[in-house]
Structure formats: structure tokens, C-alpha cells
Amino acid sequence: MALQSGNNVLANCGSIEQVVELINDEMATDAKDFALAAEYAINAAEEAGCGMTRADLQAHLDFLSEAGADFDYHEALELALKQKK
């Protein structure tokens, strides 16, 4: 994993709904919402076996956003691009 939030809280999420809830709950973790979104995008791209291009990461961030996650999209994308393997 390229990014690690505090205690790897995303690893404890078993569904997209749990990821959305974690990102939207400001008190759930000390990680910023965009950092969690970036970590999700990187992990999702790795798990899917797809590339780590801007378009690939955007697709995962789009999915997360459409699922109801509220995060700074631009910050998440830029961080994911910096942290990708």
C-alpha cells in the first residue's frame, strides 16, 4: 500500500458504504478525508489490477464520490498521483 492512514483503518472496511461512512465521519480518524479517498483509490486500483494513471485513479475517486463520500476531489487525486507505486 502506498499510503497508510494512521492505523490502516481502510483495511477494516468491508464495503464501499463503510468507506464512505469513515470518510464522512470527521471524528473517526485523524486522517484527512482526501487522504483516505486517495488511499482508497490507490488500493482499489491495485486490487483491480488496473493501471495507476490519472484516469484510473479518477475512476475510483468518481465511484467513491458517487457512493456518497464527501472529500476534496482535487486534493485526493493529486495525493494519489504523488503516492502511486
C-alpha positions, 0 to 999 in steps of 0.5 A: 500500500502506498499510503497508510492512514494512521492505523490502516483503518481502510483495511477494516472496511468491508464495503464501499458504504463503510468507506464512505461512512469513515470518510464522512465521519470527521471524528473517526480518524485523524486522517484527512478525508482526501487522504483516505479517498486517495488511499482508497483509490490507490488500493482499489486500483491495485486490487483491480489490477488496473493501471495507476494513471490519472484516469484510473485513479479518477475512476475510483475517486468518481465511484467513491464520490458517487457512493456518497463520500464527501472529500476534496476531489482535487486534493485526493487525486493529486495525493494519489498521483504523488503516492502511486507505486 
